[in-house]
Amino acid sequence: MKTICLLAFVSSLVWPVASALAETPGLGGQVGDTYEITVDRESSQQRTDNSTSSSHDKDAIVERVVAETADGVELEYDLPSDSSAEDRASNWQFPVRVLKAPGGAIQLLNQDELKARVDKWLKAGNMTRAACGHWIFTWNAFRIECEPESVITTLRAFEVGPAPHEGGLYALDDALGPAPLVRNRLDSDGATFTAELKADPDAVRRSRAEGDVVVGEIMRKPVTLEATLQVRAREEISGTISVTLETDSAGNVWRRTKVTKLQIEDKDGNTETDTITESVERRLVSKGGRS
């Protein structure tokens, strides 16, 4: 993960997670299948004074379908096989086993193992539980997570969403309301669906305010969320969110691309144009345990 701009990176960390309106998750796999899921995020900002900033980061995990039960699908998630020893040592959340229910709820199956792992991780980093929940900056900014349940939020960021259908409503936490999906392509390889939504100014303000709190903590100049919300409340915000879902021949989503374009004007009339592109891709790498 490479970070060019601290402010832009923190903004991507606190940006609301998208959630499609649907009853069941689109796993589209069979027992023994293994998938690699990647999340690629790019953001850029351009301001009135012609100053610019940008950030880019890419993450990947591996998903293996372990079993199908009456309660849902048992899945195992881990870092890619080519992850360095340093990457594995710095990430206590993986491997993790979960049960994903038909409604999309996720239940941890190896919680005790994760609890033991985080204690070793804190000790190796010369940290105590007092550090939990705080933000620090080393080669990038990250929040010190200590609770096993925190991995569920991580996994949500790697979801591509359920199987779509034309006319179905698609919703996002950071949009004013749902929008219908439009099918733009249909052939033997699959289909492409798009939805155009309006950004929710209040959600954007809150995200930016939360980013201000994070930066204040990292820079050791703490500010409260209430104070940053008051500052951000003076901003005029408008924008659009475009979502593209690409499905395979079975109708399962294998790639979701979300492009957010925002225009922000502060109380002094200075403007900022933000473009945030997030692509989540889920690809089969081995089937039934065979490469």
N, C-alpha and C positions, 0 to 999 in steps of 0.2 A: 504494500500500500504506500503510495507516494502522495505527499500533501504539499501543495504549493502555497496555499493561503490558509492560515489558521482560521480566520473568520469564516471563510467559505466552507472549510471542512467541518467546523462545529455546527454550522447551519445545516449541513446534510445529516449530521448525527441526530439532531432534534426534530428533523422534518417528519410530519406525521406519516405513519405507515398506511399504505393504500389497502382498502378492503372492498372487494367486489360483493355485491348483493347476491348471495347464493346460499343454497342449503347444504351442498356437499362439496368437498374439495376435489379437484381434478387430479388424482394421483396418476392414473393411467399406467400402472405398472403391475407386474406379476411377481410372485414370490421368487426371490433370487435375483431379480433385476437390480442393476446398479446404475445410478445416474450421477452425473456431475452437474452441479448447479452453480452458476456464476452470477454475480451482481457487479455490474459496471456502472459507476456514477461519475458524471462530469458536470461541473458547474462553472459558469462564467458570469462576471459582473462588469458592467461598464457604467461609469458615472458622468455627470455633467462636465466635470473638469477633465474628461478624457482619460482618467485613470482606470485601470483595469486590474482584475484579479481572477484567478481560476484555480480549480482543484480537480484532482482525478484520483479515484481509488477503485481497486478491483479486488473482490474477495470470492472465494470458492469453497464449497463443501461437497462432500460425497454422500448420497442418499442410497441406502440399500433396503429393499423391501424384504422384511424378515418373515412375516406371517400375516395371514388374514384370519381374523377371529370374528365372533359374533358381535364383539364390542367395537370393532374397527380394524385398522391396519397397523401392524407393529413395524416401526421403521428404525433404522440405525443411521445416525449422521456422524461423519468424521471429517477431518481435514484431508485434502488430497494426498495421495501416496507420495508425491514428490515434495511434500512440505518439509522444511528443514527442521533439525532438532531444536533450533532456537524458537521456531514458530510453535512447535508442539509444547515446548516448555513454558511459553508465555501464554498459552491458551488452555485453561483448565476445563472449559466447557465441553470439549470433545475428546473422545467419542461419547455420544449420548444416545440412549434408546428411549423411544417414545411410543405411545399409543395414540393414533389420530382417529377420533371418532367420526362417524358419518356426518355429524354436524360441523366438523372442523375443529372441535376442542382437542387440545393436546395435553396428554398426561405423561409425566416423567415416569420411567420404569427403573432407572438406576440412580435414584435420588441420593441414597446413602453413599454410593460410590463418588458422586459429584461432591458431596459434603466433605469427604475425606480428601479429595483431590484439591479443593480450594484451600483447605487448611495447609497443605504442603506447599501450594503455590504462594500463599501469603508468607509463609516462613522462608521460602527460598528468596523472596523479594525483600526480606527484612521489614515486612509490614505486619501490622496488627489489624484486628477487626475495626479499629478506629478509622482506618483508611477507607473502609467500605462506603460506597456511594459518592466518593469524591472524584473530581477530575484532576488529571495530571497531564503534563506535556513532556514527552521524551523526544522521540523522532516523529511523533504525531500526538494528537490529543485523544485521550480515551478515559472512560469512566471505570473506576475500579468496582467491578461486580463481584459479589460474594455469595449471593443466594442462588441455589440450583435452578429455581424457577426463572431466573433471568435469561436462561438459554432459550426459553420459549419465545421471547421477544426477538432474539437473534434469528431463530428459525423462521419466524413470520416474515422477516425481510427477504427470505429466499423463496417464498411461495410465488408461483406464477399465476395461481388462481384457478377457479373451476372452469369446466367446459362451457363456452359461451354459446349463445344462439341469437340470431338476428332479431332485433327488437327488444331483447332482454335489457333490463336496466343495470347500468354499471355505476357504482358509487365509490367515492373516495372520501376519506376523513377530512381532506383539505379542500374539498369542493363545496359549493353552495347547495348542490343537490345532484341526484343521479341523472344520467343521460342515457338514451337508448343506444345500443350497439348497432352499427351498420356493417353488413357484410360486403367487403370490397372485392374479395376473390374467393372462388370455389373451384377446385379441380381435384384430381385424383391424389395429389400430395397433401391436400388439406385446405384450409381457408384462412382468410385474414379479416379481422373485425376491428372497427375503430369506434371511439367515443370521444366527443368533444365536450368538456365541462368548463364551468367558470370557477376560478379560484375563489376561495372564501377569504376575504380580507382579514377577518378576525383570527382565522387559523394561521394565516401568514404572520400577523403581528405577534401572536403568541409564540410561534416558532422562533421568530427573530429575537423576542424578549428572552426566551429560554437560552438562546445562543449567547446573548449578552451576559447572562448570569454565569454561564460556563466560562466565557472569556475572562470575566472578572475574577473567578476563582483561580484560574490558571495564572493570571497576571498578578495575583495576590492583591487585587483591588475589588473586594467583594461588593456586590450590589444585590438588592432583593428583587424578586420577580415582580412584586407590586410596583417598585420604582421603575423598572425597565418597561413594564406594560404601560405606565403612564407616558413615558417618552414615545414609545412606539404607537400609542393611540393617536398621535398627531400626524401620522403618516397617511397619505392617500395611496391606496393600493388597488390595483386592478390586474387581471391576468387570465390566462387560459391554461387548461391542462388537457393535453392530447394523449390518449391511450391507444396503443395498437396491440392486439392479441393475435398471435400466429399459432394455428393449430395443425396437428398432424392429420393423417388420413382417418384416424379413429375419433377425431374431434377433441383431443386433449391439447391443452395449451403447452407449447414448448418454449415460447418466448413472449415476454411482456415488455413493452417499451412505453415509458411515461415521460413526456416532455412538458415541463412547466415553464411558462414564460410570464414574468411579472414586471410590471412598471410601478415603481415606488417613488413618491415625491414627499420630501420631508417638509417641516414647517417653514423652512427658509426658501423653498422652491427648488432645491437641488433634486435632481432626478437620478434614478438608478434603474438599470435594466438588467434583470437576472434571467438566466436560462439554465435550467437544471434538467439533465437527461439521465434517466435511470433505466437500465436494461437488465432484466432477469431472464436467464436462459437455462433450460433444463434439458440435458441431452443424455440419451442412453449410451453407456460405455461398455456394459457387459450384460448379457441376458442369461438368466438362470444359472449364474455362476460360471458361465463360459465367456471368454473374451471374444 
